[in-house]
Amino acid sequence: MGRPMLCPDAVLADVMAMVVDGQSDSAIAAVLNGAEVPTPAGRPQWQRCHVWRLRRTARALRLLDGLVGEGSRAA
């Protein structure tokens, strides 16, 4: 069953767009903190590990495939 996805679609899309643009997990966390976006768990501060974990979810990887095309996903 697992936990329900708590990250809003718009936040996930923004994160994955930044990944495609080549931004680091730390840089993405800084952008989200600057915009005062809460983490999926509702906490006020994003850390690099939050971004790392989020962008490796199945939902994020499906979105990434749509952004860059199947087979050209960056690790």
C-alpha positions as CSV (number, residue, x, y, z in Angstrom):
1,M,0.0,0.0,0.0
2,G,2.6,2.6,1.0
3,R,2.3,6.2,2.0
4,P,0.2,8.5,-0.1
5,M,2.1,11.0,-2.3
6,L,2.1,14.3,-0.5
7,C,4.0,16.4,-3.0
8,P,1.8,18.7,-5.1
9,D,2.0,18.1,-8.8
10,A,3.2,21.7,-9.4
11,V,6.1,21.3,-7.0
12,L,7.2,18.0,-8.4
13,A,7.0,19.5,-11.9
14,D,9.2,22.4,-10.8
15,V,11.7,20.2,-9.2
16,M,12.0,17.9,-12.2
17,A,12.3,20.9,-14.6
18,M,15.2,22.1,-12.4
19,V,16.8,18.6,-12.6
20,V,16.5,18.8,-16.4
21,D,18.1,22.2,-16.4
22,G,21.1,20.6,-14.5
23,Q,20.6,22.2,-11.1
24,S,22.0,20.3,-8.1
25,D,19.8,18.9,-5.4
26,S,21.3,21.6,-3.0
27,A,20.5,24.4,-5.5
28,I,16.9,23.1,-5.9
29,A,16.4,22.9,-2.2
30,A,17.6,26.5,-1.9
31,V,15.1,27.7,-4.6
32,L,12.3,25.9,-2.8
33,N,13.3,27.3,0.6
34,G,13.5,30.8,-1.0
35,A,10.0,30.4,-2.3
36,E,8.9,29.1,1.2
37,V,7.5,25.9,-0.3
38,P,6.9,23.3,2.4
39,T,8.4,19.8,2.0
40,P,6.1,16.9,1.1
41,A,6.0,16.2,4.9
42,G,4.9,19.7,5.6
43,R,8.2,20.9,7.1
44,P,9.4,24.4,6.3
45,Q,13.0,23.6,5.3
46,W,14.1,21.6,2.3
47,Q,17.4,19.7,2.5
48,R,19.4,18.2,-0.3
49,C,18.3,14.7,0.8
50,H,14.6,15.7,0.4
51,V,15.1,16.7,-3.2
52,W,17.3,13.6,-3.8
53,R,14.5,11.3,-2.5
54,L,11.7,13.1,-4.3
55,R,13.3,13.0,-7.7
56,R,13.8,9.2,-7.4
57,T,10.2,8.4,-6.9
58,A,8.4,6.4,-9.6
59,R,6.1,9.4,-10.2
60,A,9.1,11.8,-10.7
61,L,10.8,9.4,-13.0
62,R,7.7,9.1,-15.2
63,L,7.5,12.9,-15.3
64,L,11.2,13.1,-16.2
65,D,10.8,10.6,-19.0
66,G,8.1,12.9,-20.4
67,L,10.4,15.9,-20.1
68,V,13.6,14.5,-21.7
69,G,12.3,11.4,-23.6
70,E,12.6,7.7,-22.8
71,G,16.2,6.4,-22.5
72,S,17.9,9.7,-22.0
73,R,17.3,10.1,-18.2
74,A,20.1,11.6,-16.2
75,A,21.1,9.7,-13.1
